[in-house]
Amino acid sequence: MIDLALLRDQPDVVRRSQIKRGESPDTVDDALAADQARRAAITAFEELRAAQNAHGKTVAKAPKDEKAALVAEAKELSERVKAAQHAVAEAEAAADAALSRIENIVIDDVPAGGEADFVTLRTHGEPAAFDFEPLDHLALGEKLGAIDMERGTKVSGSRFYFLTGIGARLELALMTLALDRALAAGFTPLIPPTLVRPEVMRGTGFLGQHADEIYHLDDDDLYLVGTSEVPLAGFHMDEILDLGRGAKRYAGWSTCYRREAGSYGKDTRGIIRVHQFNKLEMFVHTTPEDAEAEHLRLVEMQERMLQDLGLSYRVIDVAAGDLGSSAARKYDVEAWVPTQGAYRELTSTSNCTTYQARRLDIRYRPDGGKTAPVATLNGTLATTRWIVALLETHQRADGSVVIPEVLRPYLGGLEIAEPLA
């Protein structure tokens, strides 16, 4: 939810943001009208309630011969109060629906446009070059006994897989390396639930345009999370935080689930686009003033991980039309995948400013005074997809793969992953 004061006092700011996202500015006018209707309905109800209370006192003091008429008036007034209360409920529902179509206010210098309109901020390293025909990650994974798509499909259907042998060990090594670095940076580790209530999923902004990506358990009215950002955001729902000693930083290790709706025919080979994966997600609650600096800090941690893993990558400033509804700005770090001749997203990190906190009622007290919403940020520090870039980048002609030095302590000192005999 955006700041209602901003919507009422500076609607042109909100219109510009919606236009930049590729949304209609009419959503702002609709929200303003619905907000005004809600306030009018509340005022009418409160006036009738006051009149009802005053009338009740009159009835209590009235002479006996006047009570019958006054009681009849009281009944009529009670019906009007009930109708006004119903009108408030309808107006509030309409206002909530209209306001939900207003996405977070985009930070001013975020590029306009859609998926293809990102701005490349920097690149790191030279794309891997080989004097042999490189194998893709699935062919390598099969030679190494690391990935078994066939049995994953047999057991669970398309876009499922088994990580086996060195594949399972690689994922655990990546995740543990990331966790160690998060701990060193002052993050508190959490293993969160992967099923959440609708109010938490809605509060983080995932039940809007991308609701078809989410698995829902109808009998329980619970959602499987596509990222631990969701339960980490809900961790402090309805709380007032003490940020006097700095931001609250969490690292959530969880399995994630995505339907991959609308991706038919895309990335069907291998483990780039799958229904289930593991991820270590950083999540921060901080003051709005510190949010942009915190955002850059998260990106720096992501880049250091990819550099130490020997991966070539680029950092992009995602265009407004490709942001999720909660993000005011998002940076993606994309690694070079040699057999695709392209950069593919390995990490995202978003500054959600106060949008999620307003919806989840997470506040703090600036200078010990009146409460205000915190800012929330999230960013990936390791995930299953990283194995794709690792295998392809560090492969050798015989199908073996050099293990990056930074991972070797987590693999018992293993330097080379050899093909199975």
C-alpha positions as CSV (number, residue, x, y, z in Angstrom):
1,M,0.0,0.0,0.0
2,I,1.3,3.4,-0.9
3,D,1.1,6.4,1.5
4,L,-2.4,7.7,1.4
5,A,-1.2,11.2,2.3
6,L,1.0,11.1,-0.9
7,L,-2.0,9.9,-3.0
8,R,-4.2,12.7,-1.7
9,D,-1.7,15.5,-1.7
10,Q,0.5,14.7,-4.7
11,P,-1.5,12.5,-7.1
12,D,0.6,13.6,-10.0
13,V,3.6,11.8,-8.4
14,V,1.6,8.6,-8.2
15,R,0.4,9.1,-11.8
16,R,3.9,9.5,-13.1
17,S,5.0,6.3,-11.3
18,Q,2.0,4.3,-12.8
19,I,2.8,5.6,-16.3
20,K,6.4,4.7,-15.9
21,R,5.4,1.2,-15.0
22,G,3.2,1.0,-18.1
23,E,0.0,1.2,-16.1
24,S,-3.0,3.5,-16.7
25,P,-3.0,6.8,-14.7
26,D,-6.8,6.2,-14.4
27,T,-6.0,3.8,-11.6
28,V,-5.0,6.9,-9.5
29,D,-8.2,8.7,-10.2
30,D,-10.2,5.6,-9.4
31,A,-8.3,5.2,-6.1
32,L,-8.9,8.9,-5.2
33,A,-12.6,8.6,-5.9
34,A,-12.9,5.3,-3.9
35,D,-10.9,6.9,-1.0
36,Q,-13.2,9.9,-1.0
37,A,-16.3,7.7,-1.0
38,R,-15.0,5.6,1.9
39,R,-14.3,8.7,4.0
40,A,-17.8,10.1,3.2
41,A,-19.4,6.8,4.2
42,I,-17.4,6.7,7.5
43,T,-18.5,10.3,8.2
44,A,-22.2,9.5,7.5
45,F,-22.0,6.5,9.7
46,E,-20.3,8.4,12.6
47,E,-22.9,11.2,12.4
48,L,-25.8,8.7,12.5
49,R,-24.1,6.9,15.5
50,A,-23.8,10.1,17.3
51,A,-27.4,10.9,16.6
52,Q,-28.4,7.5,17.8
53,N,-26.5,7.9,21.1
54,A,-28.0,11.3,21.7
55,H,-31.5,10.0,20.9
56,G,-31.0,7.1,23.4
57,K,-30.4,9.6,26.1
58,T,-33.5,11.5,25.2
59,V,-35.6,8.3,25.3
60,A,-34.2,7.5,28.8
61,K,-35.2,10.9,30.1
62,A,-38.6,11.2,28.3
63,P,-42.0,11.2,30.1
64,K,-43.8,7.9,29.9
65,D,-46.5,9.2,27.5
66,E,-43.8,10.2,25.0
67,K,-41.6,7.1,25.1
68,A,-43.6,5.0,22.6
69,A,-43.1,7.6,19.8
70,L,-39.4,8.0,20.7
71,V,-38.8,4.3,20.8
72,A,-40.3,4.0,17.3
73,E,-37.9,6.7,16.1
74,A,-35.1,4.9,17.8
75,K,-35.9,1.7,15.8
76,E,-35.9,3.7,12.6
77,L,-32.6,5.3,13.5
78,S,-31.1,1.9,14.3
79,E,-32.0,0.6,10.8
80,R,-30.4,3.7,9.3
81,V,-27.2,3.1,11.4
82,K,-27.1,-0.5,10.2
83,A,-27.5,0.5,6.6
84,A,-24.7,3.1,7.0
85,Q,-22.4,0.5,8.6
86,H,-23.0,-1.8,5.6
87,A,-22.3,1.1,3.3
88,V,-18.9,1.7,5.1
89,A,-18.0,-2.0,4.7
90,E,-18.8,-1.8,0.9
91,A,-16.9,1.5,0.5
92,E,-13.9,0.1,2.4
93,A,-13.8,-3.0,0.2
94,A,-14.1,-0.9,-3.0
95,A,-11.3,1.4,-1.7
96,D,-9.0,-1.5,-0.9
97,A,-9.6,-3.0,-4.3
98,A,-8.8,0.4,-6.0
99,L,-5.8,1.0,-3.9
100,S,-4.4,-2.5,-4.5
101,R,-4.0,-1.5,-8.2
102,I,-1.6,1.3,-7.2
103,E,1.9,-0.2,-7.2
104,N,4.8,1.1,-5.2
105,I,6.1,4.5,-6.2
106,V,9.1,4.0,-8.5
107,I,12.4,5.7,-7.5
108,D,12.9,8.7,-9.8
109,D,15.9,7.5,-11.9
110,V,14.7,3.9,-12.5
111,P,14.5,3.4,-16.3
112,A,11.1,3.5,-17.8
113,G,9.8,0.7,-20.1
114,G,9.5,-3.1,-20.0
115,E,11.6,-6.2,-19.8
116,A,14.0,-5.2,-22.6
117,D,14.5,-1.6,-21.3
118,F,16.9,-2.3,-18.4
119,V,20.1,-0.4,-18.0
120,T,23.4,-2.2,-17.7
121,L,25.3,-0.7,-14.8
122,R,28.5,-2.7,-15.0
123,T,30.0,-6.0,-16.1
124,H,32.6,-8.2,-14.5
125,G,35.0,-10.7,-16.0
126,E,35.3,-12.0,-19.5
127,P,32.8,-14.6,-20.7
128,A,34.3,-18.1,-20.6
129,A,36.0,-19.2,-23.9
130,F,36.8,-22.9,-24.7
131,D,39.0,-24.6,-27.3
132,F,36.5,-27.5,-27.4
133,E,32.7,-27.7,-27.8
134,P,31.3,-27.0,-24.4
135,L,28.5,-29.0,-22.9
136,D,25.4,-27.5,-21.4
137,H,24.8,-27.8,-17.7
138,L,22.4,-30.8,-18.1
139,A,24.8,-32.8,-20.2
140,L,27.6,-32.0,-17.7
141,G,25.3,-32.8,-14.8
142,E,24.4,-36.2,-16.3
143,K,28.1,-37.1,-16.9
144,L,29.0,-36.1,-13.3
145,G,26.0,-37.9,-11.8
146,A,24.8,-34.5,-10.5
147,I,21.4,-33.9,-12.1
148,D,18.7,-36.5,-12.9
149,M,15.8,-34.9,-14.8
150,E,14.4,-38.2,-16.1
151,R,13.7,-39.6,-12.6
152,G,12.5,-36.2,-11.4
153,T,9.9,-36.2,-14.2
154,K,9.0,-39.8,-13.4
155,V,8.4,-39.0,-9.8
156,S,6.9,-35.5,-9.9
157,G,6.3,-34.4,-13.5
158,S,7.9,-31.9,-15.8
159,R,10.3,-29.3,-14.5
160,F,11.2,-31.4,-11.5
161,Y,14.6,-33.0,-10.9
162,F,16.9,-34.8,-8.5
163,L,20.2,-33.3,-7.5
164,T,22.4,-36.4,-7.0
165,G,25.9,-37.0,-5.7
166,I,28.1,-34.0,-6.4
167,G,25.0,-32.0,-7.5
168,A,23.5,-32.3,-4.1
169,R,26.8,-31.5,-2.4
170,L,27.4,-28.5,-4.7
171,E,24.0,-27.0,-3.7
172,L,24.7,-27.5,0.0
173,A,28.2,-26.0,-0.4
174,L,26.8,-22.9,-2.1
175,M,24.1,-22.4,0.4
176,T,26.4,-22.9,3.4
177,L,29.0,-20.5,1.9
178,A,26.3,-18.0,1.5
179,L,25.0,-18.5,5.0
180,D,28.5,-18.1,6.5
181,R,28.9,-14.8,4.6
182,A,25.5,-13.6,5.8
183,L,26.5,-14.5,9.4
184,A,29.7,-12.6,9.0
185,A,27.7,-9.6,7.8
186,G,25.5,-9.6,10.8
187,F,22.4,-11.4,9.4
188,T,20.4,-13.7,11.7
189,P,19.7,-17.1,10.1
190,L,16.2,-18.3,9.9
191,I,14.6,-21.5,8.5
192,P,11.1,-20.2,7.8
193,P,7.8,-22.0,7.1
194,T,7.1,-22.4,3.4
195,L,3.4,-22.3,3.8
196,V,1.9,-18.9,4.6
197,R,-1.5,-17.4,5.2
198,P,-3.2,-15.3,2.5
199,E,-2.8,-12.0,4.4
200,V,1.0,-12.5,4.4
201,M,1.2,-13.4,0.7
202,R,-1.1,-10.4,-0.1
203,G,0.9,-8.1,2.2
204,T,4.1,-8.8,0.3
205,G,2.5,-8.0,-3.0
206,F,2.4,-11.5,-4.5
207,L,-1.3,-11.8,-5.1
208,G,-1.5,-9.2,-7.8
209,Q,-0.3,-9.7,-11.4
210,H,1.8,-12.8,-10.6
211,A,-0.8,-14.7,-8.5
212,D,-0.9,-17.4,-11.1
213,E,2.7,-18.2,-10.3
214,I,1.8,-19.4,-6.7
215,Y,0.7,-22.8,-5.5
216,H,-2.4,-22.6,-3.3
217,L,-3.7,-25.3,-1.0
218,D,-7.5,-24.8,-1.2
219,D,-8.5,-27.0,1.7
220,D,-6.2,-25.2,4.1
221,D,-6.2,-21.7,2.4
222,L,-2.4,-21.6,2.6
223,Y,0.1,-20.6,-0.1
224,L,3.4,-22.3,-0.9
225,V,6.1,-19.6,-1.0
226,G,8.1,-18.8,-4.2
227,T,10.7,-17.1,-2.1
228,S,11.4,-16.8,1.7
229,E,11.0,-13.1,1.3
230,V,7.3,-13.8,2.1
231,P,7.6,-15.4,5.5
232,L,10.6,-13.1,6.4
233,A,8.4,-10.1,5.7
234,G,5.6,-11.6,7.8
235,F,8.0,-12.4,10.6
236,H,7.5,-8.9,12.1
237,M,3.9,-8.4,10.9
238,D,1.8,-6.2,13.3
239,E,4.9,-5.2,15.3
240,I,6.7,-2.0,16.3
241,L,10.5,-2.6,15.8
242,D,13.3,-1.0,17.7
243,L,15.8,0.2,15.0
244,G,17.8,2.3,17.4
245,R,20.8,-0.1,17.2
246,G,20.5,-0.5,13.4
247,A,18.6,-2.5,10.8
248,K,17.2,-6.0,11.4
249,R,18.8,-8.3,8.9
250,Y,17.7,-11.9,8.3
251,A,19.0,-14.8,6.1
252,G,16.2,-17.3,5.3
253,W,17.1,-20.7,4.0
254,S,14.1,-22.4,2.4
255,T,12.7,-24.5,-0.4
256,C,10.7,-22.4,-2.9
257,Y,7.9,-23.3,-5.3
258,R,6.8,-21.7,-8.5
259,R,4.1,-22.8,-11.0
260,E,6.1,-21.2,-13.9
261,A,2.7,-20.3,-15.4
262,G,3.1,-18.7,-18.9
263,S,6.5,-20.3,-19.4
264,Y,5.4,-23.1,-21.6
265,G,8.2,-24.0,-24.0
266,K,10.8,-21.8,-22.3
267,D,13.9,-23.2,-20.6
268,T,12.5,-26.7,-20.6
269,R,15.9,-28.3,-20.6
270,G,17.8,-28.5,-17.3
271,I,17.3,-26.7,-14.1
272,I,17.0,-23.0,-15.1
273,R,13.2,-22.8,-14.8
274,V,11.8,-25.3,-12.4
275,H,8.9,-25.7,-10.0
276,Q,11.0,-26.3,-6.9
277,F,14.4,-25.0,-5.8
278,N,16.4,-23.9,-2.7
279,K,17.4,-20.4,-1.9
280,L,19.1,-18.3,0.7
281,E,17.3,-15.0,0.8
282,M,18.5,-11.9,2.6
283,F,15.8,-9.7,4.1
284,V,16.2,-6.3,5.8
285,H,13.9,-4.1,7.9
286,T,15.4,-0.6,8.2
287,T,14.6,3.1,8.2
288,P,13.4,4.7,4.9
289,E,16.4,7.0,5.0
290,D,18.8,4.1,5.0
291,A,17.0,1.9,2.5
292,E,19.0,2.9,-0.6
293,A,22.4,2.5,1.1
294,E,21.2,-0.9,2.3
295,H,20.1,-1.8,-1.2
296,L,23.6,-1.2,-2.5
297,R,25.1,-3.2,0.3
298,L,23.0,-6.3,-0.6
299,V,24.2,-6.0,-4.3
300,E,27.8,-5.8,-3.1
301,M,27.4,-9.0,-1.2
302,Q,25.9,-10.7,-4.2
303,E,28.7,-9.5,-6.5
304,R,31.4,-10.7,-4.1
305,M,29.9,-14.2,-4.1
306,L,29.8,-14.4,-7.9
307,Q,33.3,-13.0,-8.2
308,D,34.7,-15.5,-5.7
309,L,33.0,-18.3,-7.7
310,G,34.8,-17.2,-10.8
311,L,31.6,-16.2,-12.7
312,S,31.3,-13.5,-15.4
313,Y,28.3,-11.3,-14.8
314,R,26.5,-8.0,-15.4
315,V,24.5,-5.9,-13.0
316,I,21.3,-4.3,-14.5
317,D,18.9,-1.7,-13.2
318,V,15.5,-3.3,-14.0
319,A,13.0,-1.1,-15.9
320,A,9.9,0.1,-14.1
321,G,7.5,-2.0,-16.2
322,D,9.4,-5.2,-15.2
323,L,9.3,-4.5,-11.4
324,G,7.1,-6.5,-9.1
325,S,4.3,-4.4,-7.6
326,S,6.2,-4.0,-4.3
327,A,9.6,-3.0,-5.6
328,A,10.5,0.7,-6.0
329,R,13.8,-0.4,-7.6
330,K,15.4,-3.8,-8.4
331,Y,18.9,-4.7,-9.4
332,D,19.5,-8.1,-11.1
333,V,22.9,-9.8,-11.3
334,E,23.0,-12.0,-14.4
335,A,25.8,-14.6,-15.0
336,W,27.1,-15.5,-18.4
337,V,25.9,-19.0,-19.5
338,P,28.4,-20.1,-22.2
339,T,26.2,-22.6,-24.1
340,Q,23.4,-20.0,-24.3
341,G,25.7,-17.2,-25.2
342,A,23.7,-15.0,-22.9
343,Y,23.5,-13.6,-19.4
344,R,20.9,-15.2,-17.2
345,E,19.6,-13.9,-13.9
346,L,21.2,-15.5,-10.8
347,T,20.2,-12.9,-8.2
348,S,17.7,-10.1,-7.7
349,T,17.6,-7.5,-4.9
350,S,14.7,-5.1,-4.4
351,N,14.1,-2.0,-2.4
352,C,10.4,-2.1,-1.4
353,T,10.6,1.1,0.5
354,T,7.6,1.3,2.9
355,Y,5.1,-0.5,0.6
356,Q,5.1,-4.0,2.2
357,A,5.4,-2.6,5.7
358,R,2.3,-0.5,5.3
359,R,0.4,-3.6,4.2
360,L,1.8,-5.8,7.0
361,D,1.7,-3.0,9.7
362,I,5.4,-3.1,10.5
363,R,6.5,0.1,12.2
364,Y,9.2,1.8,14.2
365,R,9.4,5.0,16.3
366,P,11.6,7.7,14.6
367,D,13.4,9.5,17.5
368,G,11.1,7.8,19.9
369,G,8.0,9.7,18.6
370,K,5.0,8.7,16.5
371,T,5.3,5.4,14.8
372,A,6.0,5.2,11.0
373,P,6.4,2.3,8.5
374,V,9.8,0.7,8.2
375,A,11.4,0.1,4.8
376,T,11.9,-3.5,3.6
377,L,14.5,-5.0,1.2
378,N,15.3,-8.4,-0.1
379,G,18.0,-10.1,-2.1
380,T,19.2,-13.6,-3.1
381,L,22.6,-14.8,-1.9
382,A,22.5,-18.3,-3.3
383,T,20.1,-20.5,-5.1
384,T,19.9,-23.8,-7.1
385,R,20.2,-22.0,-10.5
386,W,23.8,-21.0,-9.7
387,I,24.8,-24.6,-10.4
388,V,24.0,-23.9,-14.1
389,A,26.6,-21.2,-14.5
390,L,29.2,-23.0,-12.3
391,L,29.2,-26.2,-14.3
392,E,29.3,-24.5,-17.7
393,T,31.9,-21.9,-16.8
394,H,34.3,-24.3,-15.1
395,Q,34.0,-27.3,-17.3
396,R,37.0,-29.0,-19.0
397,A,37.2,-30.9,-22.3
398,D,36.8,-34.4,-20.6
399,G,33.5,-33.3,-18.9
400,S,35.1,-32.7,-15.6
401,V,34.5,-29.5,-13.7
402,V,37.0,-27.4,-11.7
403,I,35.5,-26.6,-8.2
404,P,36.0,-22.9,-7.4
405,E,38.5,-22.6,-4.5
406,V,36.1,-20.9,-2.3
407,L,33.8,-23.9,-2.3
408,R,36.5,-26.6,-1.7
409,P,36.4,-26.4,2.1
410,Y,32.7,-27.2,2.0
411,L,33.4,-30.3,-0.3
412,G,36.1,-31.9,1.8
413,G,38.9,-30.2,-0.3
414,L,37.6,-31.6,-3.6
415,E,39.3,-29.7,-6.5
416,I,37.8,-31.5,-9.5
417,A,34.4,-33.1,-10.1
418,E,35.1,-36.0,-12.3
419,P,32.6,-37.8,-14.7
420,L,31.3,-41.1,-13.4
421,A,33.0,-44.1,-14.8
